[in-house]
Structures are given as C-alpha cells and as structure tokens.
Amino acid sequence: MQLLGKIKGDVLVFPSVLSILRAFFSLLLTRKTYSLILTTLIHLFVSLLFSSLIGIAIGVAEGLSDSFRRFLKPLMILLRSIPMIVLVVIIMVLTKYSRVPYIAASLVLVPLISEAAAEGCRRIDRELIDVYRLNSDFSPRVLFLVYLPLMAGYLSQAYINAVGMGIKIIVTTEYLVQTKNSLGKAVFSSSYFNDYEEIYAYALIMIGLVLLLSEIPILIFKKFSSER
C-alpha cells in the first residue's frame, strides 16, 4: 500500500502506516467502536445459527441420499456462484433492509456448511453406521451422538471459512443497506468523508475479528470430540 501511495503520489487514498495505526488505536479506545462490532457480530452469529441448522440438515440428507444431493446440486451451485451484489439487491427488493445482512449471509454460508456436512457424512465408516442401526433408526439423538462427532473435522474447517466469509458478506450488506450502528455503516461514513485512515483501521479490526473468531470453532469441536 505504501508503494502504491508513492507511485500514485496520493497520500489521501494511501495514507502512511503510522496514520493508519493512530486511527486504529484511536478506534480501539472509543466506546462506540465496540457497539459497532457488537452489531456486526450479532448479524454474524444469527446468520451462522440459521445457516448451520439449514446447512447441516441438507448436508446430512445429501450424505444419506445421492438422489437428494443431485436434486439440490443446481441450487447449491447457484448460491455459490451468484454475484453478491445481485443477491443483495434481490433480497433488498423482497424484504426489509434490516433483514438483509441475516438473509444474505445465511444463503451464502448454507452451501459451505452443507457441503462439509455431506462430505463428512459420506466419509463415516459404514460399520459404525451399521452398529447404531442394529439398535435404533435415524433420529435427532443419533444425529447428535453419532453423526456430528464423526463429522466434526469437516464441520470445524467449514466454520473457520464461514467466519471469515460471513464477516465480509455482512459488512458488505451493512454498507449497502446502511445498517445503523454497524461496521458497514462506519466504513460508509468514513468513505463519504474521505477518511481513508479510518477505513484501513476498520479493516484491521475486521481482520482481528476473523483471526479471533476462527479459533472458536476449533476449540468447540475439540471439546465436543473429546467429550464423546
């Protein structure tokens, strides 16, 4: 970035590292920053909850039934490949702006989680499945006690990717729909006033959030696997 600033001779768009760091630490010392972070994290966690419920249900069904997987394959490809701006505009037309971050992030994350769940389900040792089938049919209890622990490795990696992708999607949608008291709205305000130091400072905050939150799925699944 410093090299680009030198080449372009534009200190406004490419401020110095020191000015970015000053803005970064200034934001960290401001109470409002944590309110912005909280709003974005609420959007992220709610989206992860919905995408997990839908994604794991679809993934397990795909893992158990090849025909169901073939049936949903076009929809999953569509959700993975549709441009984010097109998806957000469609959702903005169909629902209230306050719901857009939740819906957009959930729709994009469902294929990611469902694919991991389906792959994990297909990789389970068939002998283990035969053992539980001797005692009972498939049920929510079997899902939580048999399938999910054996799929933990695949789901853990999916959630690590989902956290980073989710934050980027949510901040983008917050920016587009002008969600009040959010990181996306803060970035928009900084860009409106040409305050590029703050824009890069917010980027550092988001990177820190991704690095921090990416560790949570690893800890959860390690604990979950050890208890089983």
Backbone torsions as a table, in degrees:
resi	resn	phi	psi	omega
1	MET	NA	-39.7	177.8
2	GLN	-64.6	-38.1	178.3
3	LEU	-63.8	-43.6	178.3
4	LEU	-62.7	-38.7	178.1
5	GLY	-61.9	-40.5	178.6
6	LYS	-66.5	-42.3	-178.5
7	ILE	-65.7	-46.5	-178.0
8	LYS	-78.7	-21.1	-176.4
9	GLY	64.5	31.3	-175.9
10	ASP	-118.7	94.4	-178.8
11	VAL	-78.4	-12.8	178.3
12	LEU	-73.0	-51.3	-178.7
13	VAL	-78.7	-32.0	-179.7
14	PHE	-119.4	75.1	-179.2
15	PRO	-69.6	168.4	-179.1
16	SER	-72.3	159.8	179.3
17	VAL	-60.8	-40.2	-178.5
18	LEU	-62.7	-40.8	179.7
19	SER	-68.3	-34.5	177.0
20	ILE	-67.2	-42.9	179.7
21	LEU	-66.3	-37.3	176.2
22	ARG	-62.0	-43.7	177.9
23	ALA	-64.7	-38.0	-179.5
24	PHE	-62.0	-50.5	-178.6
25	PHE	-71.0	-30.0	175.1
26	SER	-64.4	-40.9	177.4
27	LEU	-65.6	-39.5	-179.7
28	LEU	-65.0	-25.2	-179.9
29	LEU	-92.2	3.3	-178.9
30	THR	-103.4	129.1	-177.4
31	ARG	-61.9	-36.7	-176.6
32	LYS	-60.8	-31.9	-179.7
33	THR	-57.2	-40.5	-178.1
34	TYR	-72.9	-26.4	173.5
35	SER	-69.1	-39.6	176.7
36	LEU	-64.0	-44.0	179.6
37	ILE	-62.2	-42.0	-178.7
38	LEU	-61.4	-43.5	179.1
39	THR	-59.9	-46.4	-179.7
40	THR	-66.2	-39.0	179.0
41	LEU	-66.8	-35.8	175.8
42	ILE	-61.9	-44.6	176.1
43	HIS	-58.5	-42.4	-178.4
44	LEU	-65.3	-49.5	-175.1
45	PHE	-67.8	-38.6	177.6
46	VAL	-65.4	-42.5	178.3
47	SER	-63.0	-41.9	178.1
48	LEU	-64.0	-36.8	179.2
49	LEU	-63.3	-50.9	-179.0
50	PHE	-65.3	-43.8	-179.3
51	SER	-67.0	-29.7	177.5
52	SER	-69.9	-47.1	179.8
53	LEU	-59.4	-46.5	-178.6
54	ILE	-73.8	-45.0	-175.3
55	GLY	-65.2	-43.6	-180.0
56	ILE	-68.1	-39.9	178.2
57	ALA	-61.5	-46.5	179.0
58	ILE	-66.2	-42.4	-178.0
59	GLY	-63.0	-43.5	178.2
60	VAL	-64.5	-42.0	178.1
61	ALA	-62.6	-40.2	177.8
62	GLU	-66.9	-37.2	179.3
63	GLY	-68.1	-31.0	-179.1
64	LEU	-87.4	-22.1	-175.9
65	SER	-135.6	113.0	177.9
66	ASP	-66.3	-34.9	-179.3
67	SER	-66.8	-38.5	177.0
68	PHE	-65.6	-38.2	178.6
69	ARG	-64.3	-43.2	178.2
70	ARG	-64.8	-35.3	-179.9
71	PHE	-64.9	-40.7	-176.9
72	LEU	-89.3	-9.0	-175.6
73	LYS	-55.7	-45.5	178.7
74	PRO	-59.9	-39.1	179.6
75	LEU	-66.1	-42.6	179.3
76	MET	-64.0	-39.2	177.9
77	ILE	-64.7	-40.7	179.0
78	LEU	-61.6	-46.1	-178.4
79	LEU	-66.6	-32.9	179.5
80	ARG	-76.0	-29.3	-170.8
81	SER	-103.8	-18.0	-177.7
82	ILE	-64.1	132.4	178.7
83	PRO	-58.4	139.1	-176.0
84	MET	-58.5	-41.7	-176.7
85	ILE	-64.1	-37.4	178.6
86	VAL	-66.1	-44.7	179.5
87	LEU	-60.4	-45.5	-178.1
88	VAL	-64.4	-41.9	-180.0
89	VAL	-62.4	-42.3	179.3
90	ILE	-61.8	-44.8	-179.0
91	ILE	-66.2	-38.5	178.4
92	MET	-60.3	-36.2	179.7
93	VAL	-72.0	-35.4	-171.7
94	LEU	-87.0	-22.1	-173.8
95	THR	-144.5	178.7	179.0
96	LYS	-68.5	148.5	-178.4
97	TYR	-60.8	-32.9	-177.5
98	SER	-65.0	-21.8	-178.8
99	ARG	-92.3	-12.0	-173.1
100	VAL	-59.1	-47.4	179.5
101	PRO	-57.6	-41.3	-179.7
102	TYR	-64.4	-49.1	-174.4
103	ILE	-69.2	-45.6	-178.0
104	ALA	-61.6	-47.6	-179.5
105	ALA	-64.6	-41.8	-179.4
106	SER	-62.3	-43.8	-178.5
107	LEU	-64.6	-36.6	-179.7
108	VAL	-75.2	-34.1	-176.3
109	LEU	-82.4	-23.2	-179.2
110	VAL	-56.6	-48.6	179.2
111	PRO	-61.5	-35.5	179.7
112	LEU	-63.5	-46.0	-178.8
113	ILE	-74.2	-40.6	-178.7
114	SER	-65.4	-37.6	178.4
115	GLU	-64.2	-42.3	177.7
116	ALA	-65.2	-42.3	179.6
117	ALA	-64.7	-42.2	179.5
118	ALA	-63.9	-44.2	179.5
119	GLU	-65.0	-42.6	178.3
120	GLY	-63.2	-39.2	179.2
121	CYS	-64.7	-42.3	-179.4
122	ARG	-69.4	-25.1	-177.9
123	ARG	-85.7	-6.0	179.7
124	ILE	-66.4	137.3	178.4
125	ASP	-58.2	123.7	-178.0
126	ARG	-61.3	-28.4	179.8
127	GLU	-65.4	-36.1	177.4
128	LEU	-66.5	-38.9	178.1
129	ILE	-64.9	-40.5	179.4
130	ASP	-62.7	-34.2	-179.3
131	VAL	-64.6	-46.9	-178.6
132	TYR	-70.0	-30.2	-179.6
133	ARG	-67.1	-24.0	176.7
134	LEU	-67.0	-26.3	-174.7
135	ASN	-103.5	-29.8	-177.5
136	SER	-161.6	166.3	174.0
137	ASP	-84.0	174.0	178.1
138	PHE	-66.0	134.5	-177.5
139	SER	-153.2	168.5	175.9
140	PRO	-55.6	-36.8	179.2
141	ARG	-63.6	-42.4	178.0
142	VAL	-65.5	-38.5	178.9
143	LEU	-59.2	-47.3	-176.3
144	PHE	-78.1	-31.5	-175.9
145	LEU	-93.6	-23.0	-176.8
146	VAL	-114.1	-57.0	-171.8
147	TYR	-71.2	-54.2	-174.2
148	LEU	-59.8	-43.7	177.1
149	PRO	-60.5	-36.4	-179.1
150	LEU	-77.7	-17.9	178.2
151	MET	-97.7	2.0	-170.2
152	ALA	-57.0	-41.1	-178.1
153	GLY	-61.5	-44.0	179.7
154	TYR	-67.6	-43.0	-178.9
155	LEU	-67.7	-36.7	179.3
156	SER	-59.2	-47.4	179.3
157	GLN	-64.7	-37.8	178.8
158	ALA	-62.7	-41.5	-178.6
159	TYR	-71.1	-32.7	175.7
160	ILE	-60.3	-45.2	177.6
161	ASN	-69.4	-36.0	-176.8
162	ALA	-66.9	-34.5	-179.8
163	VAL	-63.3	-50.1	180.0
164	GLY	-63.4	-46.7	179.4
165	MET	-65.2	-40.6	-177.9
166	GLY	-61.5	-44.4	179.9
167	ILE	-62.4	-43.1	-180.0
168	LYS	-62.9	-43.2	-179.8
169	ILE	-65.0	-45.2	-175.8
170	ILE	-67.0	-43.8	178.3
171	VAL	-62.8	-38.7	177.9
172	THR	-62.8	-45.1	179.9
173	THR	-68.8	-37.4	175.7
174	GLU	-60.7	-38.9	178.2
175	TYR	-63.6	-45.4	-174.9
176	LEU	-71.2	-38.0	-177.0
177	VAL	-99.2	2.1	176.6
178	GLN	59.0	51.7	178.3
179	THR	-65.3	126.8	-177.5
180	LYS	-65.0	144.2	172.7
181	ASN	54.9	47.2	-179.7
182	SER	-133.1	165.4	178.1
183	LEU	-64.6	-37.9	178.9
184	GLY	-61.3	-43.7	177.7
185	LYS	-65.1	-38.2	179.0
186	ALA	-63.8	-41.4	177.7
187	VAL	-64.3	-40.6	177.9
188	PHE	-61.2	-45.8	-179.5
189	SER	-62.1	-41.1	179.2
190	SER	-64.8	-40.4	179.6
191	SER	-69.1	-34.8	179.3
192	TYR	-62.1	-38.3	-179.5
193	PHE	-95.9	13.8	178.6
194	ASN	55.1	35.3	179.5
195	ASP	-95.4	77.0	-173.1
196	TYR	-71.4	-25.5	175.1
197	GLU	-58.8	-42.8	179.8
198	GLU	-68.4	-36.7	178.9
199	ILE	-59.4	-47.8	179.3
200	TYR	-68.9	-32.0	177.2
201	ALA	-65.6	-42.1	176.0
202	TYR	-63.9	-35.0	176.7
203	ALA	-61.6	-41.5	177.6
204	LEU	-63.2	-39.6	177.8
205	ILE	-62.5	-43.3	179.4
206	MET	-65.1	-39.6	176.8
207	ILE	-61.6	-42.7	177.4
208	GLY	-61.8	-40.5	178.0
209	LEU	-62.4	-43.2	179.9
210	VAL	-63.0	-45.1	-179.7
211	LEU	-62.6	-40.2	-179.6
212	LEU	-70.5	-48.9	-175.7
213	LEU	-71.1	-25.3	179.1
214	SER	-66.1	-22.0	178.4
215	GLU	-78.4	-23.6	-176.1
216	ILE	-62.8	-47.9	178.2
217	PRO	-58.6	-36.6	179.7
218	ILE	-63.2	-45.9	-179.8
219	LEU	-65.3	-41.3	-178.5
220	ILE	-64.4	-47.9	-176.6
221	PHE	-71.8	-30.0	174.4
222	LYS	-65.1	-45.4	178.9
223	LYS	-64.3	-42.1	-178.9
224	PHE	-63.4	-43.0	-178.5
225	SER	-68.9	-38.9	-178.7
226	SER	-67.5	-34.3	179.8
227	GLU	-70.7	-27.0	-179.8
228	ARG	-85.3	NA	NA
